[in-house]
Amino acid sequence: MTRLERARRAVDSLVLDVPDHPQRGVVFKDITPLLARPEGLTAVIDAMADAGRDSDDVPTVDAVVGIDARGFILGAPVAMALGVGFIPVRKAGKLPRATHQVSYALEYGEATLAIHQDALTAGQRVLIVDDVLATGGTAAAARQLVTACGALPHALAVILEIGFLPGRAAIGDLRLSSIATV
């Protein structure tokens, strides 16, 4: 069984639907049961790290960017699996030094993300990690932040892609690696 197949099995059995959260009509994908099971978490991390490797399992990225907050949980171990550094993209006002910032629309609101201006260097290849690709606003903002640092967005790795939402269109030509599409 491949790493992706193991991860898909874990996602299918451990990710729960929570209707009407955070607001009526939204079905929230709860990954906390997946995170609580070491075999599920390991399977997902291994599969997500593949987005930053070539066919010979050699890392093709120089850094992993994780998006606040679930992207932190996933991104740090993905970076460790690849042997590269981890860079947090945080909500506005959370980073202590000079930042680049991008505001974007959510499915049910608006937000601003930030990255330290010196977090990445020109030409670094970056894997962006988050839990879910929905409308794509968060991922597109993270991509803009990586680019603002002079780095090169390599791919976006997520556990779930919400297929009926426009996330894929919002990230443009950025390669998407998702474990499952719902």
N, C-alpha and C positions, 0 to 999 in steps of 0.2 A: 504494500500500500504506500502511495506517495505521501509526502508531507502535506500537500494540499488536500488529498482525500481524508487523511486523519483530521485535519483542521475542520473540514466540512462536516464530518461526523460529529465532532465536538460542538460545533456551532448549532447544528440541527438538534442535538439533544440537550444543550445547556442554555441557549439564549431564549429568554422568555418574552412574550408579548405582554405589555401593560397598557390596556385600553385607556383612552382619555387622560393621558399624562404627557406633558404637563398641562395640556388643556384639552377640552372636549374635541373629539374627532381625530386626535393624534394617537397613533399606536406606537408607544415607546418600546424600543428594543433593549431589554435589560441584559447587559453582559455580565452582571455581577456573579451569577451562578457559574459562568464560564471561568471567571477570574478565580473563584474559590476552589476550583478543582485543578490540582497541579497538572494532571494529564491533559486537560482541556487547554489550560493556559500555555503549556509547553507546545502543544500542537499548533496553536494559533501563532505563537511567536516564531516558531520554525518556518511556518508557511509565509508569514509576513516578511521575514528576513529574505526569503527567496526573491522578493522584488528588488533587492539590492545586490543580487549575485548574478553571475553569468552561468552558462550551462555547465561549466566545470566547477561550480560552487565557489568561485573566486569573487570576493566583494568588488562591486563596480561603483560604489559610492564612498564618499569621504566623510559623510556625516549623516545623522538621522535627526530630523526635526519632528518633535511631537507636539501636537496641538492640545492646549489646555482644555480639559483636564484628563479625559480618558486617553488621549494620545500620549500623555506622560507615562501612564501605567504600561502602555504597550510599547512606546517608542524607546524607552531606556533599555529594556531587555532585547529589543530588536537591534539596537546599536551594539550592545554587548555581543550578541550572536555574530554580528558582522565585524567586530573588532574596530569600531569607529566611535567617534564622540557623539554625544547626545546634546541637542540644542532645544530648549523649551521655547515655544511660542505661547505667550501668556495673554491674558485679558489685560486691557489698558490699565496702567497705574500699578502693576504688580512687579515690574522689573526696576531695579534701583539705578541703572545708568541710562545713558542716552539711547533712545530707541527709534526704530522705524515703526510707523503705525499704519494700519489699514482698517477702515470701517466697512461693514458689509451687512447685508440683510440675512436674517435667519428665516426658518419656516414660520416662526411666530414672534418676530421682533427684530432688533438690530443690535450689533455688537461691534467692538473694536478689538483687534489683536495687535500685539507688539512683539518685536524681537530686538535684542541688543544690537546696536549698529555694528559692533565688532564681533558678533557671534560667528560669522562665517567669513571666509575670504574669497576673493575673486577667483572664479574658476572651479571652486569646490563643487563636486557632484553630490546632490542631496536627495535622500529618500524622505518623503513627508509621510507621517504616520498618524492615523486617527482611527476611531472605532467604526464610524458610519459615514458613508457618503449619501447625503439626502439631497438638498437643493444645490449643494456645491459651494455656497458662499464662504464657509469656513475654509475649505480646501483652497479655493481660489485666492482668498486673502493670504493664506500661508504661502502659497506660491509667489504672490506679489512680494511678500516680505523676504523670501529667500532671494528673489531677483534683486530687490533693493540693496541687499548686501553684496551683490555682484556674483553670487553663487548660481549654480545651474540646477534647477529642479529636474531630477532624474525620473521619479515616479511617485505615485501616491499609493500607499498600501493601507487598506481598510479591512475590517472583518466583514462588514455588510455594505452592500450597495442597495439603496431603495430604488428599484428599477423604474417605478412610475413617476419619480420626481426627476427634475432636470439636472441632477448633479454631474452627470457625465458631460453634458453640454457646457456646464459652467467651468469645468476644468480644461476645456479646449483640447489641445494636443498632448497634454500631460498623460503619460502612460498610467493606466489604472490597474492595480492588482487587488482584487477583492476575493475573499474566501467564498462568499455566497452572495447571491442577489435575491432579494425578496420583493 
